Amino acid sequence: MPLPASVQSGTGQLTINQSFSVALSGSHDGSLDSEVQRFQHQLSRQTGIPFRPTSGAAATLQVHADRIRKPVQELGEDESYVLTVADSGAKLTAPTTLGALRGLQTFLQLVQITPAGFAVPSVTIKDQPRFAWRGTLIDVSRHFIPIDVLKRNLDGMAAVKMNVLHWHLSDDQGFRVESKKFPKLTQMGSDGLFYTQEEIRDLIAYAHERGIRVMPEFDIPGHSRSWFLGYPELSSGAGPYTLEGGGAGPYIDPIMDPTRESTYKFLEKFIAEMAKLFPDAYFHIGGDEVDGKQWDANPKVQEFIHAHGMKNNQDLQAYFNQRLEKIVAKNHKTMVGWDDILHPDLPKTIVVQSWRGQASLAAAAKQGYRGLLSYGYYLDLMWPASRHYAVDPMADAAATLTPEQRSLILGGESCQWAEWVTPENIDSHIWPRNAVVAERLWSPQEAKDVASMYARMNAVSLELEWLGLTHRSARLHMLHRMAGTADIAALRNLADVVEPVKDYDRWSDAKGPIDFHSPLARMIDTVSPESDTARHFSDLVQTFAQSAYKDQATETQIRMWLTTWRDNDARLHPVLEQSFFLQEDEPLSQNLSALGATGLEALDYLDKGQPAPDAWKTQQLALIEQAKTRQADLLLMVVVPVEQLVEASAAQPN
């Protein structure tokens, strides 16, 4: 994962043993040399084999690149490669060292355990990406994410051939980049949590070695409260401001003042400094969700709008973006912004990132603008992998574009916004679902087999842990914390069948503004966005239904799960009672137990071949409806298949 463009299976396999070695030929640079060392280390970790290549022997894997990659990675660099594996050895060839990096990741994913040891199947793979831009946005403003956590996520991105880290570095809750010219941005706007310029250079170099560009985002003119703590003169309102919100009079979202020349003088100095720090050719200015209330309340801003013949706040933002684009271009960067900025007065050189839907992506292309799709790839919305997998940049509104317009769609980005993540649980919110977005952006559009996707995603998920990602292990640590005991079997049974509420439903339970300093250690912060157990159970029930409820082997598996759930509350109750973390989850545990009992009764009726009584059905469906309601911001994901069993048991003929 991602599925390659072309795979031709052979016969036999290449054995991986202690004599495994890699040889380079053609052009190679420091990044490929480093990648080969990481590749060998990773292969050793995955297999447990300490490699001791025999001196003078022919290398097991021959790697050849025609030319070295660009010193500063560019959009559209050739990432193609050909990998040929036979029982006698393997060869990886690529036009560039960047393509060789991608091919080495594919080789790692091909290694599998066999009765005779570790091996790679004989195969010929010819591969290249479908889209040139395959990114992940990580927000570090709402909750600061340390460098080491970002680095392991870069490793994960490289493993699935993603090539852009979109670094969301400023927002209302924090400004995270050291500025030498404007030190109060972090002194007053970061709570002391920010990246030094030295740390940023280090991360950019780390990403570059893995074939990943780093694009900064400084979100303006909205989402910019953290700027105003140190430099209130940039704001359209009176303040004073805190990172938690507030201000004089009724609170409204603060926005930069686009009517003052001093604002642009500030931005000229700031962007010039950041342009030197970030070598990538693209510079993201945000531009989304600009709440114009502060502009409406400012007489000087309104006077400016009328004096310049503008009709509304949208025209004022377009004026701001025009001025901003000239500053960005002066520093030899291309401006990127969210689709809110789309306006015919902006030059066609900008890139529009769509978060509102494929219609805005297509609208931008029709007007001649290059675009990126993020709608459908918001990992923080807790959607299942299958839903992300179904979203394609070239589908829906984009499907009717002309070939020239379609060429303007550069690719897309997944997004991990950080309202509800910390360094502890961010990996589990990103992975393994991010691999599915990576596949959608790399692989042919025809790759749509959901069952295959899940099988391959689960395999990659295990491999990602070998890289140091904690999307699986951190969950266990958090469950142990909540339980306060070594035995978490019963708690895992509950955690394995619940998911967080979807979309922005968690916000509806928040009492006022979110406290970004409060711990995120509840069950909702611990469980996976998607329940593998619930999906597997649902598949079992579907298989049972297709057999007209006669498949005994499948029924046995279903009974096993239902019995476990029926009996789980009695086992879990003492743990729930003694943990303040878990007391809110008691109704969930009780509902799961009741569902288990209901499902077993439904199976008994099905086994007897007699319809369940109407009164019983009515009672159980009422219980099921109650179990569908959210508890502690969680959803029980086995309700629907149990409901299916109840309906089937009552629908039998006499």
N, C-alpha and C positions, 0 to 999 in steps of 0.2 A: 504494500500500500504506500504510494499510489500504484494502481494497476498500470503496467507499462503499455506503451502504444502498440507493441507487437511482441508476441511470445510464441516461440516455436519449440515445442518439447522434443528432446532427443531420447536416447536410450542410455542407461547406465547412470553413474554418479561419480562425482569427484570426492574422494575421501579427505577429510580434514584431520590431520594428525600432527604430531609434534614437529615434523619437518616442514610444515606449511611456511611458505615465504612469499614475498612480493618483490618484484623487480620493476623499476621504472625505465622507460626509454622515451626518445623524442624530447619534447620540451617539458620541463617541470620547474616549478617555482617553490618558494617557501611554503605556501599554503598547501600545495599538494604533498610536499614532503611531510608536513605536519599531519595532514589528513591520513596519510599512510600509517604513520605511527599510531594515531588514534584508532584507525581501523584495526590494526593488529592487536592493540590493547583491548578494544571492544570485543573482537572475536575471541580473544583469550578469556575475557570475562564471561561471555555467553556460553562458551564450551567448557570452561574450567581447564583448558589445556595450556600449559606453559610451553610456548613455542621455542624450539631450538633448531633453527634451520641448519641443514648440513652444508658446510663450506664447499663452494664450488658446484653444488648441485643446481640443476635448472629450477628456476622459481616456479612455484605452484600457480601464482597469478601474475601474469605479465600485464603491466599498465602502460599504455602509450597515448600521449597527447601531442597533437600537431603543433600547438602554440600555447603560450601562457595567456592567462586571463588578464584583464585590465587591472592596473594598480588600484583604481577606484572602481568598484563594480558598477556596471551600467545596466540600465533597463534593456532587455533584449539580447544580452550576451548569449552566445550559443551554449546551451546546456545539454545537448544531445550526446548520446553515447551508444556503443554497441558492446554487449557482453556475451561472450561465447564460453560455455562451460562444457567440457568433455571429461571422460574419466581419466584422461592423461594430463589435464591441466586446464587453466582458464585464461582468457585474454579479454582485456577491457581496452577499447580504443575510443578516443573522443577527439573532436576537432580542437577543444580547449581543455585546459586543466580544470575549468569549472565543470565541464561535462564529466570528467573523470571523477570528481567529487561525488556527483550524483550516482554514477555507476557503482562506486564502492558501497554506497548505502544499499543499493539493490542487492549486491552480493551478500551483505550481512543478513538481509531479510530472507535470503534463500537457504541459509544454513539450517539444517534440521537434524533432529536426532533419529537414528535408525538402529535396528538390531545389531548392526555391525559397528556402530559409532556415529560420529557426526559426519555429515556429507552434504554436498550441494548437488541437486539433480542436474543432469545434462540438459542444456537449454540454450537457445539463442534469443537474445532480447535486443530489439532495436527500439530505442526510446527517445522521446523528446517531449517537452511540456506543451500543453495546449495553449496556455496563457503565459505571458512573460512576467506577470506580476501576481505573486502568490504570497500573501502576507498574513500576519497576525498582529492586531492592535493589542497592546497591553497598557492599561491605564494604571499609572503609578501615583496619581494625584490624590484620589479618595483614600486609598490605603497605600502607604509607601511599600514598594517591593524591592528588597535588597538586591545588589548586583549578583550575588551567588545564585539566587533564585532565578533571575533573568537569564543567567548563563546556562543553567540546566534546561530552561525552556528553549533557548537557542539550540541546544543540542537536540532536543526533541523536534524542533522545526527542521533542522538539517536532515534528520533521519527520515522525514517524510517529504523532503525536497521543497520545503517552503523557502522563499528567498527574500522576504522583506519583514523586518521588525518595525512596525509603526508604533513609535514610543510616544504615548500621550503624556506629556511632561508637565502640563499646567492645567489647572481647573480651579473652581471656586475653593476647593478644600486644601489645595497645596500647590506651591511652586517648587519644582524639584531639581532645577539646574543652577549650579553656581554661575553667577555672572560677576565678572571682575568690574565691569562698568557700572552695574547697578546692584551692589551687594545686598541692599535691603530687600530685594525680591525673595531671597532665601532667609535672611536674618529675621524678617518679620512675617514672611508668607509661607513658611515650611514646617513650623514646629520643630525646627532643627533637623528634620529628615530630608536630605537632598543628596544629589550626586555631585562630587567635585568634578572639575573639568578633567582631571587626571583619570578618575574612574570612568568617565564617559569615553575618553580616548581608548582606554583599556577594553571596554565593552565593544566598541566599534571594531577594534582590531580582532577581538575574539569572534565577533559575528562574521567579519570579512574572511577569516580563515575557514569558516564553514559555508561560505558562499551566500551570505545573507547581508543585504543592505540594511542600514538603519536610517529611517526617516523620522525626524523629530516633528512633534506637533505642539504648538503653543496656541491654545484656543482663544481667539479674539474675534470680535469685540465683546461677545458674551462669555459666560463661563470664566470670568476673569477676576473674581473677587480677590483672589490671593495676591494679584498684582497691586491692589489698591491699599493694602495695609502699609506697605513701605512707600508707595508713590500715589497718594490719594488724588493728586492733581490730574491723573489719567482718567478719573471716573467722571461720569455724567451727573452723579448725585453728590450729596453732602457727606455721606458717611456718618460717624466713623464705622469702620468695618472690622469684623473678626472672621476667623476661618470658619466659625460655627454659624455665621450669619448675623442678622441684626442690622441696626442702623437707625438713623433719625427718622421718627415717624413710622407709618406702616411699612413693613419690609417689602421691598421689591428687588428683583434680581439686578445687581449693579452691572453697568455696561461702560465700556470705554467711551470717551467723548471724541467723536470723529470730527468735531467742528473746530478744534484748537490745533494750530500749527505745532504747538509744543508736543502734542501727542505723536505726530509723525517724526519730529526730531528725535524723540525718545526711541521710537520703533526703528528708525534708521540706525542708530547706534547699537541697539540691542540685536537686531537681525544681522548686522554686519559681524558682530561678535559671534553669534550662534552659527552663522554661515561658515566661519573659519573652523569652528569646533566640529561641525557635522559635515563630512565631505560629500555626502550623497547629493545628487543633483536635484532632489525633490524636497520641498519645504512645505509642511502642512500648517495652515493658519486657522484651522477649525472653521469658524463661521456659522456654527449650527445654533439653533434654538435661541435666537436673539430676542429676548423679551423687551419690547420697546417702551415699556411703561416708564422707565427712568428718562428716556428721551421725551416722552409725552409730557412729563412733569417738569421739564427744564425749559423755561421760556427762551433762553439763549439758543438752545438746540432747535426749538420750533421756529425761531426767527431765522436761523440759518437755512432751514429747510425751505421756507417760503422765499427767502432772498435768492436762493439758487434755483428756483423753479421746480423744486422736487414735489412729488405728490404725496409721499408717505415715507414711513420708516424704511421700507424696502429700498427705496431710491437712495436714502441716506447710507444704508449699509453697502449698496453697490458703489457709491462714491468712495466710501472708506476702502472697499476692496480694490477699487481701481488704484487708489493711492498706494495701498499695500502691495499690490502686484508689481508696481514700478520699483518699489524698494527691494522686493525679493529678486526681481530680474536684474537689478543693478548689482546684486551680489552673486550673479551667475547661477541662480536657482530657478526652478520651475515651481510655481505656486500650486498647491493642492488644497482643496477645501471640500467640506461636506456639501451635499446637493442644495442646501439652503442658499448657497452663494450664486447659483446659476442665474445669470443675467446677461442679456445680449451686449451690454457695454463692456464686458470683460473680454480680453483677447483670447483667441482660440488655443493659445499655448497652455492654458491652465488645465488641470486635471480635476474632474468632479467625482467625488466619492458618494455613492448613493446609499443612504441608510433608510430612506423612506419607501423604497420599492423599485422594482425593475422599470416601472413607467418613467421615473425620473432619469434612470440610466439611459433609456432609449431616447428620451427627450433631449438629453445632453448630446448624444451622438447625432441626432438629426440636426442639431444646431452646429455641428462640427467640433464638439468638445470631446476630448478623450475622457474615459470614465472607468471607475472601479465599482464593483458591487460588494456591499457589506450587508445589505438587507437579506435576511435569511440565514446569515452566518453569525448572529449575535449569540455567542456561547453563554453569556450571562442570563439569557432568557430561559435556560434550563430545558430546551427542546431536546427530544430524542435525536440520536444520530441520523435516523432515517429521514427526519424532517429536513435537516441541513442538507442531506445527500440529494434530496429531491429538488433543491433550488439550483438553477443553472443560470449563469450570466447571459447566455444566449437564448433563453426561453422566454415565454410570455411576450411582453411588449417588444423585447429585442429580436424576437423571431421574425418580425416583419421588416427589419432593417435591410438596407441594401448592403452588398458586400463591402463597399467603401465605408459605410457607417459602422458595420460590424467590426471592421478592423480598428476602430477607435476604442473598442472595449478592451482594456489592457489586462483585465483579470479581476481579482477580488481580494478581500481580506476578511478573515474572521475577527471578531471583536470580543475582548474580555474587559468589560468595564468593572471597576473595582469598588462599587458601593458595598458589596457583600463578600469580599474576599480579603484574605490576609496572606502573608507569606506561607502560613501553615497549610491553607486549603486551596490556594490558587491553582496548583497543578491539577487537582481533581476536577476543577471547573473547566480547565482547558483540554485536558487529555482524558481518554483517548479520542474524544469526539473531533478534536482539531484535525486528526488524521483524515477524517472523512471530508472535511472542507479542502484539505490538501489534495485529496484524490479528485475532487470535483474540478479543481483548477489545473491539475496536471494531466489527468487521464482523458482519453477520448470521451466525447459526450455520450456515446452509446453505453458506457459503463454504468449500468443502472440496477444490477442484480443486488437487491437488498440483503438477501440471505448470505450471499458471498461477501458483501461488504461487512456484515457483522462478524462473520467467521474470521476474516482477515484483520479487522479492527481489533478483535480480542487477542489475536496472535501478536500484533504490533504492540498492544498495550503491555504485554509481558516484557517485550524487548525494550520498551521505553524505560522500564524500571532499571534495567541494566545500565542505562545512561545516567542514572542518579535522580530521575524524576520520582516524585513521591505520591502520585495520584492514587496509588493503591495502599501503600504502607502508612501514609499519614492518617488515613481514615481509621485504621486500627488503633493508632496512638490516641486519636481523639475519642474513640469509643471507650478505651481503657480509662481515660481521664474522666469521662462522664460516669462510668460505672464505679470507679474507685476500687476495682477488683481485677484479678487476673482472668477470671472466668467471664468472658463476654459472649459466650455462645448464644444465650437467649437474646441478648441485646442485638447481636448480629442478625438473628432471625427476623427481628422487627426491622432493623435498619435496611436489610436487603430487599424489602418489599415496599419501601416508601420512597417517594421522590419529593423534592421541593416544589412548591407552587410555581406556576409558569408565568412567563411574560413579566409584568410589573406588579403581579398580585401581592407580592410581599410588601410592597410600599403601602398598600392599603391598610395594613395592620400597624404600620409605624405611627407612633404617637408624636405628631409634629415632625420637625426635621430629624434626619438620621443623626445619631450620635456616632461619629466616626472614631471615637476613642473607646467605645464600649467593646467588650470581648465578643468575638464571633465564634462561639464554642457550643452552640445549641445543636440539637439533632439535625436541624435544617442545614447547618453549616458543615455538617460531617458527611451526610449521605451523598451518594453519587447522584448526578443530575438525571441519570437513567438507570432503572433497575433491571439488571440482567436476569435476576431470578423471576421477576414478574413477566418479562418478555418470554422467557423459557416456559413458564407455567401456562401462559396464554397460548403458546404454540402447542403444548401438550393437549390442551382442551380443544383446540381446533382440529388436531389430528384425531382425537377421540370422537369428535362430532362427525368427521368425515367417514369414520368407520361405522356410523349409525350407533355409536356408543356401545360397540361390541369388542373393541380392541383391548384385551385383557392386560397386555403388557403396559400399554399406555395408562390404563386405569390404575394399575398398581403404582405407577410413578405419581399420578395425581393424588392418590390416597396417601402416599407417603408425605407429600407436601402439606396436604390438608390436616393430617394428623399432627404433624410438627407444629403447625400454626394453632390448632385447637388447644394443644397442651402448653403452648409457649407462655401464655400470660401467667399461669401458675408459677412457672420457673422464673419469670422476669419480675414479678410483682415485688419481691423483697429489694431488688436492685432499684426499681423505680421509686420506691418509698424512701430510700436512704440517700438519694441524690437530688439535690435541688435543680441540677441540670435537666433531670428526666421526668420530674413530676408532671410537667405539661404534656408528656407523651403517654400518660396512663390511658386516656380514651382510645388512642391508636392501638395500644396493646390489647385492650378489651375488644375492640372491633375486629382485630385480626383473629382473635380466638373465636369470636362468634362466627366469623366468615368460615373458618376451618370447620366448625361444627355443622354449619349450614351446608357446606359443600359435601361433607361426608353423608349427611342425610339425603341429599339429592342423588348421590351415587347409589345409595341403598335402594331408593325408589327405581332408579334406572336398572339396577341389577334384577329387581323383582319383576320388571316389565309391567308395573302398575303405575298409573298416573298419580302424582302427589295430590293430596287433598287441596281444594281451593283455599281453605282457611290457612293451611300451612304455607301455601305459596304466598298468600297475601301478607302473612306475618313475616316471612323471610324477605320478601321484596321491600317491606318497610325498613327492616334492619339494614338491608343493602343500601337503600337510599340514604340512610343516616350515615353509613360507613363511607359514602362518597364525599361527604362534606370534609373540608380541610380541618385539620387539627394541628395546632402548633406550627402552622404554615407548611404542613406536609400533607401529601395525598397517598392513600393506600392504593397501590397499583394492581392488586389482585382482585378488586371488587368486580370488575366487568366479567372476567372468565367464570367466577363463582356465580354471578347472575345468570350467565349462559347455561350453567348446569341446572340451576333452579328452574329456569324456563323450560329446558328440555325435559326435566323430570315431570313437570306438570302437563306437558304437551303429548305424553305418550297415549296411544290408544288403549282402551280397556281390553 
